[in-house]
Amino acid sequence: MKKLKERWGITTIYQLLLIIIVFAINGSLSARISNYLLTFIGINDYNTHWFIYYLILLVLVLPIYPFLLMGFGYLFGQSKFFFPFGKRMLSKIGLGFIFNKKAS
């Protein structure tokens, strides 16, 4: 745990516990929300080939995950850790422009 605390730049076991809780909540909730959205538009694993279904599910989870991560990080008081993390994730999937400031 010491290496993880050093790598993430956190100082207490309490912060580590909060970060792990945020990751756990976020992973489950982003998958549930994506599944709900697919069901809402009428796509499920019964009327769609499994490969197409999971591909669409993955495409939905990818942008939802970092936004939820930053939101729950803020709610749990760990925004210093999760905002840069979420921004990096969004940049890697091509949505980094959302947080880029344009010079006037």
N, C-alpha and C positions, 0 to 999 in steps of 0.2 A: 504494500500500500504506500510505502514511503516513495517509491519510484513514481507511482501514479500521481501522488500529490505534488512531487517536484515537476513532473512533466506538464501537469495542468496548471501549475502556479497557484495552488491553493495551500492554505496554511493549517486548517483544522480538519479533523475527522468529520465534524458536523457539516462542513462545506462539501466534503466528498460524499457524504450520505445524501445530501440534498441534490447533488448533481446526478447521482445514480437513480434517485427517485424520479427526477425529471426525465431522464432517458427512458425509464421504464414506462411511465405514464404516456410519454410522447409516442413511443413506438406502437403501443397498443391502440391509442386513440387515433393516430393518423391512419392506421390500417382499417379501423372501424369506420371512420369518416369516408374513406375512399370506397369501401364496400357499400356503405349507405348510398353514396352518390351513384354508384353503378346500378344498384337496385332501383333507385329513384328514376333513372332514365331507362330502366327495363332491361338491363344487361345482367345476366347472372350465369352461374356455371352450368345451369340446365339448358339454357337456350343458346349458348355460345361455346364454341370449341375451347377447351381448357387453356390452350396456349394463348389464344386471343384474349380470353378473359383475364389471365394473369398478367399479360403484357399491358393491357389497359389499366389494370389495378396498379401495377408498378409505375406507370406513367402518371397516374393520379397521386400516388404516395410521394413521389419525388419532390414536387413543389410544396405539398402540404406540410411535410415533415419539418423543414427548417423554420417555417412561420410558426408552427405550434411550438417548436423548440424554443424560439425566442420568447414567445408569449408565456409559456410555463416557466422559463428561466427568470423572466421578470417577476411573475407571481411568487416564485420561491426565493426572490432576492438574490439571484445569481446571474443577473443580466451582464455583468462584466465578463463572465465566462461564456455565456451562450450567444450573445449578440455577434461577436466576431466569428464564432463557430458557425452560426446560422448564415452569416453573410458569405463566408467561404463556401459553404455548401451551395448556396444560391448561385454564386459565381461559377462554380464547377459545372452546374447544370444549365448555364446560359442565362440565368435570371439576375445576374449581378447588377444589371443596369437599374434595378429598382432602388438601390441604395447609393448609386453614384451621383454625386453632385456635379452639375454642369456649371462651368464658369460663365459668368455673364459678360 
